[in-house]
């Protein structure tokens, strides 16, 4: 998702940092995906007592696109205003945030069938489709999800792209084209596999390959050390599998 928002060059960091801390401690599910450039613009508007609507709308759009729920999005906004000493956000800011979230959520759904440009892997919707096929064929009891979490704190667009590309390449190398796999967002990835005797060996190779591909000092600093890679059994129903993916997307480990 593209945005015209830019971080404010001389923004006092105190309010932003306190806002983030308050949100992460109380309402935000995954600290690594909290930051967006609209955060800085919104903080600047609050500090100057200026109109926050444009920044709130842009932030809402980003949250919706990334799959953050509307309740979490609104609670996060409330954390900003409480941190700034205001009991509740202005109604105009709430409306703008909610409208942006609706637009972003629709755009995220529309883009979900495409390949992720950072990883070269399909997105979550493709994995959901292959899961449906697995359940319809009655094969879910013989499959598992391999889950990989590489996220470690906030990361810039360039470094996130490098980290994601490395993860996509490592997954493809470990499991090959015969296993459906995709990015779940927020530094989370998954592959649908039929376990064999060599599963643990493949997981070890995956972790080692990722460590090698992320050896660059800047990329390594944004990658979980060690990388989390584990397997999840598939639930009894397809709806249960979708719930599992939802929990993994917002996993906070």
C-alpha positions, 0 to 999 in steps of 0.5 A: 500500500502506498501513501503520501505521508512522510515522517515529520523531520523535527517531530518531538518523539516524546508523545509518539513514544508514550502513545506507542507504549500505552497502546502496546501495553493495553490494546495493540496485539503486535508491536512490530506492526504499530508504526506507520508514517501517518503516526508522526503526522497525527502526533504533530497535529495533536501537538499543534492542536491542528485538524487531525482528520487527514492524518487519522484517515490515512492511519485508519486506511493503513490499519485496515489494509494491514488487517488490523481490526476496527476495535484495535484501531479505535482503541489505539487512537484513544490511547494517543489522546489519553496520552496527550491528556484528552479523555476521548478523541474528537468525533471528527477524528474518530469518523476520519479514522473509521472511514479510512479503515473501511477504505483500507480494509476493502483495498486489502481484500481486493489486493489479497489475491496477488503475489506479495512483491516483497517475498515473491510468495502468494498472500494469505488468501491463496493459502486460504484457498489451498486450505479449503481444497485440503479440507474438501478433499478430506486431507487435512488430518495428514497436513500441518502448517509450518509457521515462521516468525521473523519479526523483531521490532519496527522495521523500515520499508527497505529492510522489511523488503530485504528480510521478507525476500530472504524468508520467501527464498528460504521457505521455497528452498526448504519445502519446494514448489509442491507445498503451498506457502505464503506471507501472512503479513507482519513478518509471519509466513506459513507453508502447508505441508504433508509431514515426513520423517525429515520435517525436523531436518527441514526446519533446521535447514530453514533456520540456518538458511534464513540466518545466512540470508539475513547475515547483513548487519542491518537486516539481521538487526530487524530479524528475530534471533533466533528465527521462530519456526514451528508446526501447527496441526490443522483444526478439525474444520476449515473455519477453525483453520481460518481462525488459526491463520487469524491468530497467527497474523496477529501473533505476539511472541 
